[in-house]
Each structure stands twice: as C-alpha cells, then as structure tokens.
Amino acid sequence: MSAQPTTPSRYLSIREVAEILAVSPSTVRNLVQSHQLPAILTGTTSKTVRIAMEDLTAYLVAHRTVPLPDTAPPSGRMGQ
C-alpha cells in the first residue's frame, strides 16, 4: 500500500495572517499562544512563527458567525 502524495502547505507569517484577518499581529500572536490557532516554530532560535494555510482556513471555518454568501437572505423588508 502506497502513501497518498500530499500537497505542500503554504506557511504564512504572523504579519501575513494579521493582514488576511484585518487584525494586529499581536492579536494573531495571542491566538497562537492560547492554542486557538495552530502554528509551528522555525529557525535556529525557534522564534519564527509560521501558520499553515490549512490551519488558518480551519480556524476561519470554525469561527464563522455569518452565513455563507450563497445562502438566501432572511425574508423581510429588503430594498424598501
């Protein structure tokens, strides 16, 4: 039995994730430190933090609070 090939993940910096989420880098660091957003430490001093795109996507899906755009709007007085 052979292993399925995997697509390499794209890893994002704290700053890139902050830009995507429209929050400050310190907010992203807090999410990582509280284990809400998985991250890996890289570099020789292990101070460089990287977040896999898949982990960011999973975080966003888990924390979605608004309906997806393809859902019907609630009935009511739209456009009046």
Secondary structure, 3 states (H helix, E strand, C coil): CCCCCCCCCCEEEHHHHHHHHCCCHHHHHHHHHCCCCCCEEECCCCCEEEEEHHHHHHHHHHCCCCCCCCCCCCCCCCCC
